[in-house]
Amino acid sequence: MRRITIGDVAARAGVSKGTVSKYFGGNGYYMSEETRSRIAAAVAELDFEPNAIAQGLVHGRTHTIGVIVASVVNPLYAELVDGVDEVLGAEGFTLIMSSSEGSAEKESLAVRSMRQRQVDGIIMASVTMVGSKVQDLVTSGVNVVLASRHLPSTSVDTVIADNLRGARMAVEHLAEHGHTRIGHIAGPPEVAPFIERRAAYEEVLQDRHLPSGDALVVQAASSRREDAAEAMAALMSGTDRPTAVFVPSDGMALGALQACDQLGLDVPRDVAVVGFDNVWVSRMPGIRLTTVDSSARALGARAASILLTRIQSRWDGKTGAPPQLDVLPARLVLGSTCGCPPELWE
C-alpha cells in the first residue's frame, strides 16, 4: 500500500500542505477551530502518522538519544540501558542503540550515524575513541555523557562506579580469607575501568606484602567470556598457581568459572574467584558469584538524568553547568565463590 502523505491529508481536509504542517507543528500558529477539526478528521480517516524525524529536524528536537555500549551480550550493559530507559523513556525519548564490540572504528561510525539522525544526546558506555575526539564531539555542541567508562583527559559529564575502592575490597576480601597467592585476569589495557581495577589489585598486594608479578597475572585477549576462560586456563596451568583470582568483570568471571569446571577445579576449594559488576546472571542459583556491585542500573539512570538536564538547558537557551564526574559507591556482594558460609551470601 502507498504511504499516506501530508499532501493526502491536505487534500482530504481541503487545505494547503503548509496549513497541515502548522497543525502538527504546535508552535502557536493561529488556526480556526473549523480548520483544525477538518484536519483532525482527515488524519483519523486516513490513519496518518506524521514523520517524527522530519518534525524533529524542523524544530531541532528529535526526542531520540543515542546509546553506545561495548557489547550487547554483556549483561552489565543490559542493566545500564534499562536504567537509561527508565529515566528517558518516561520523558518521551526513544533510544537508538549501537554496539562498538571494542572497535574504535565501529564506535566512530555509530557516533556519525547518530549525529546524522540529529539525536538530542549520546550516552557512551563504550569509549574506545581517543579522548580528543570525544572532547571535539562535546565542543561541537553534542550533549554527551560517559557511563561506566571514562577518559581521564576529557572534560565530559561522566558517571562511573568506584573502581579503585571496589577492586580493593575484592582483593582484600580474598586476602582476609588467608590467600597469599592471588592472581588476576587483566582486562583490555586501553579500557580505563580495567586499568584502575588492576592498579587497585597491585596496590593491595603491595600493601599486604603478598607475592606479585607476571606469574600471577594473565592478560585476556578481550573482555569476552571465551577469552577470559582461556586466560584463566593459562593462569591455572602453572605449578605454583594462585589459590584465588580477582577478575575485573562478571562477564569475564563467568568465563573463569567455566575454565575451572573444564579443568576439574572446585570453586572455592581449589581456587576462589571474585568478580566485578554484580550483573543478574551472577546472582543466579548455582553461580552466586562473589562480586563487587557497580550499580549498573543506577549508573545508567544517573547518566540519563544528567543528559536530560543538559538537553533541557540547551532547549531553554541556558548556559550549562561545568562538566561533572559522579562516582557511585561500590559494594562487595558475598556469594559462594570466595569461601564465605551460606548464611553470608546475598
C-alpha positions in Angstrom: 0.0 0.0 0.0 1.1 3.5 -0.8 2.3 5.5 2.2 -0.2 8.3 3.2 1.5 11.7 3.0 0.8 15.1 4.4 -0.4 16.0 0.9 -3.1 13.4 1.1 -4.3 14.8 4.5 -4.3 18.4 3.0 -6.4 17.2 0.0 -8.9 15.4 2.2 -9.2 18.4 4.6 -9.4 20.9 1.7 -6.4 22.9 3.0 -2.8 23.5 1.9 0.1 21.3 2.9 1.6 24.3 4.8 -1.6 24.5 6.9 -1.3 20.8 7.8 2.3 21.3 8.7 1.4 24.1 11.0 -1.3 21.9 12.6 1.3 19.3 13.5 3.9 22.0 14.4 2.2 23.1 17.6 4.1 26.4 17.7 1.1 28.6 18.4 0.1 29.3 14.8 -3.4 30.7 14.6 -5.9 28.4 13.0 -9.6 28.4 13.2 -11.3 25.6 15.1 -13.2 24.6 12.0 -10.0 24.1 10.1 -8.4 22.2 13.0 -11.5 19.9 13.0 -11.3 19.2 9.3 -7.6 18.3 9.5 -8.1 16.2 12.6 -10.9 14.3 10.8 -8.7 13.8 7.7 -5.9 12.4 9.9 -8.2 10.0 11.6 -9.9 8.8 8.3 -6.5 8.3 6.6 -4.8 6.9 9.7 -2.0 9.3 9.1 1.2 9.1 11.2 3.4 12.2 10.9 7.1 11.7 10.3 8.6 12.2 13.8 12.2 12.5 12.4 11.2 15.2 9.9 9.3 17.1 12.6 12.3 16.8 14.9 14.6 18.2 12.3 12.4 21.2 11.8 12.2 22.0 15.5 15.7 20.9 16.5 14.2 18.3 18.9 14.1 14.7 17.8 13.4 13.2 21.2 15.9 10.5 20.4 19.0 9.5 22.4 22.0 7.5 21.1 23.4 4.8 23.4 26.6 3.1 22.6 27.6 0.1 24.6 30.7 -2.1 24.3 28.8 -5.4 23.9 25.1 -6.3 23.6 25.8 -9.7 25.1 27.3 -8.4 28.3 24.5 -8.3 31.0 26.1 -5.2 32.5 25.0 -3.1 29.6 21.5 -4.5 29.6 21.1 -3.3 33.1 22.7 0.0 32.4 20.5 0.6 29.4 17.4 -0.4 31.5 18.3 2.4 33.9 18.7 4.9 31.0 15.4 4.0 29.5 13.7 4.2 32.9 14.5 7.9 33.1 14.4 9.0 29.4 11.5 6.8 28.4 9.3 8.4 31.0 10.2 11.8 29.3 9.1 10.6 25.9 12.6 9.9 24.4 13.4 6.9 22.2 16.7 5.2 22.4 18.9 4.3 19.4 21.4 1.7 20.4 24.7 0.6 18.9 27.4 -1.8 20.0 31.1 -1.0 19.4 32.4 -4.5 20.2 35.6 -2.9 21.3 36.3 -1.3 17.9 37.1 2.4 17.7 36.1 2.4 14.1 32.7 0.9 14.8 32.2 3.4 17.6 33.1 6.3 15.4 30.7 5.1 12.7 27.9 4.8 15.4 28.5 8.4 16.5 28.5 9.6 13.0 25.2 7.8 12.2 23.6 9.2 15.4 24.7 12.7 14.6 23.2 12.3 11.1 19.9 11.4 12.8 20.1 14.5 14.9 19.9 12.7 18.2 19.4 15.1 21.2 22.3 13.5 23.0 24.6 10.5 23.3 25.3 8.2 26.3 28.6 6.4 25.7 29.0 3.2 27.7 31.9 2.3 25.4 34.7 4.7 25.0 37.3 3.3 22.5 37.7 6.7 20.8 40.6 8.8 21.8 39.9 11.5 24.4 40.4 14.3 22.0 37.7 13.0 19.6 35.2 12.7 22.4 36.1 16.3 23.5 35.7 17.5 20.0 32.2 15.9 19.9 31.2 17.9 23.0 32.8 21.1 21.8 30.8 20.8 18.5 27.6 21.0 20.6 26.6 17.4 21.1 25.4 16.5 24.6 27.5 13.6 25.7 27.6 11.6 28.9 30.1 8.8 29.6 28.6 6.0 31.6 30.6 3.2 33.2 33.6 4.1 31.0 35.7 7.3 31.3 38.5 9.1 29.8 40.8 10.9 32.3 41.9 13.6 29.9 38.5 14.9 28.8 36.0 17.4 30.3 32.8 15.4 29.7 30.0 14.6 32.0 30.9 11.1 33.4 29.2 8.6 35.7 31.3 5.7 36.9 31.5 3.1 39.7 34.2 3.5 42.3 36.6 1.1 40.5 39.6 1.6 42.8 37.7 1.1 46.1 35.6 -1.7 44.7 38.6 -3.6 43.4 40.4 -3.1 46.7 37.5 -4.6 48.6 37.5 -7.6 46.4 41.2 -8.3 46.7 41.3 -7.5 50.4 38.5 -9.9 51.0 40.5 -12.7 49.3 43.5 -11.8 51.5 41.3 -11.9 54.6 40.3 -15.5 53.7 44.0 -16.3 54.1 45.0 -16.4 50.4 48.6 -15.4 49.8 48.8 -16.1 46.1 46.1 -14.0 44.5 46.0 -14.0 40.7 44.4 -11.6 38.3 42.9 -11.8 34.8 43.6 -8.4 33.3 41.0 -6.8 31.0 41.8 -4.9 27.8 44.6 -2.4 28.8 43.0 0.5 26.9 39.8 0.5 29.0 40.0 2.8 32.0 38.0 0.8 34.5 40.2 -2.3 33.8 43.3 -0.2 34.3 42.0 1.1 37.6 40.9 -2.3 38.8 44.3 -3.8 38.0 46.1 -0.9 39.8 44.0 -1.5 42.9 44.8 -5.2 42.8 48.5 -4.5 42.7 48.2 -1.9 45.5 46.6 -4.4 47.8 49.3 -7.0 47.1 52.0 -4.4 47.8 50.3 -3.1 51.0 50.0 -6.6 52.4 53.4 -7.7 51.2 52.0 -10.5 49.1 53.6 -12.1 46.1 53.0 -10.3 42.9 54.4 -10.2 39.3 53.7 -11.6 35.9 53.3 -15.2 37.1 50.1 -14.2 38.8 48.6 -12.0 36.0 47.4 -13.1 32.6 46.2 -10.6 30.0 43.0 -11.6 28.4 42.7 -11.1 24.6 39.4 -9.3 25.2 36.7 -8.9 27.9 34.6 -11.7 26.2 33.8 -14.7 28.3 35.6 -17.1 25.9 38.9 -15.1 26.1 38.6 -14.9 29.9 38.2 -18.7 30.1 41.3 -19.1 28.0 43.2 -16.7 30.3 42.0 -18.5 33.4 43.2 -21.8 32.0 46.6 -20.3 31.3 46.8 -18.8 34.8 45.9 -22.2 36.4 48.3 -24.2 34.3 51.5 -23.4 36.3 52.9 -25.5 39.0 52.7 -22.6 41.6 49.2 -21.5 40.6 47.2 -19.0 42.6 44.7 -20.1 45.2 42.4 -17.1 44.4 41.7 -14.9 41.4 40.3 -11.4 41.1 38.5 -11.0 37.7 37.7 -7.4 36.7 34.2 -8.0 35.3 31.4 -10.6 35.9 31.3 -11.5 32.3 35.0 -12.4 32.4 34.4 -14.1 35.8 31.8 -16.4 34.3 34.5 -17.4 31.7 36.9 -18.1 34.6 34.3 -20.3 36.3 33.8 -22.2 33.0 37.5 -22.8 32.8 37.6 -24.1 36.3 34.8 -26.6 35.5 36.7 -27.8 32.4 39.9 -28.2 34.4 38.1 -30.1 37.2 38.8 -27.4 39.8 36.4 -26.9 42.6 35.4 -23.3 43.4 36.2 -22.1 46.0 38.0 -25.2 47.5 40.7 -25.3 44.8 40.6 -21.7 43.8 38.4 -18.7 45.0 37.0 -16.3 42.4 35.7 -12.8 42.8 34.3 -10.7 40.0 33.2 -7.1 39.5 29.7 -5.8 38.4 27.0 -7.9 40.2 25.0 -8.5 37.0 21.9 -10.6 37.3 23.4 -13.7 35.8 26.0 -13.8 38.6 23.2 -13.9 41.1 21.6 -17.0 39.7 21.4 -20.1 41.9 24.2 -22.4 41.1 26.5 -19.5 40.4 26.2 -17.0 43.2 29.4 -15.2 42.3 31.1 -13.1 45.0 31.5 -9.8 43.2 31.5 -6.0 43.5 28.2 -4.3 42.8 28.8 -1.5 40.3 25.1 -0.4 40.5 24.8 -0.6 36.7 21.1 0.3 36.6 21.6 3.2 39.0 24.6 4.3 36.9 22.5 4.3 33.7 19.7 6.2 35.4 22.1 8.8 36.7 23.7 9.3 33.3 20.3 9.7 31.8 19.3 12.3 34.4 22.5 14.3 33.7 21.9 14.2 29.9 18.3 15.2 30.3 19.3 18.3 32.3 21.8 19.2 29.6 19.2 18.8 26.9 16.7 20.9 28.7 19.2 23.6 29.4 20.0 23.8 25.7 16.4 23.9 24.7 15.8 26.7 27.2 18.8 28.6 25.9 20.6 28.5 29.1 24.3 28.1 29.7 25.0 24.6 31.1 26.9 23.9 34.3 30.6 22.7 34.1 31.0 19.0 33.3 30.6 16.8 36.3 32.1 13.5 37.5 29.8 11.3 39.6 31.4 8.3 41.3 28.9 5.8 42.6 29.9 3.8 45.7 30.9 0.2 45.2 29.8 -2.6 47.5 31.1 -6.2 48.0 28.4 -8.8 47.4 29.2 -12.2 49.0 28.4 -15.4 47.3 29.6 -19.0 47.1 32.8 -18.5 45.1 35.0 -16.9 47.8 34.7 -19.4 50.6 32.2 -17.5 52.8 29.5 -19.6 54.6 26.0 -19.6 53.0 24.5 -17.5 55.8 26.5 -14.6 54.5 25.5 -14.9 50.9 23.2 -12.4 49.3 
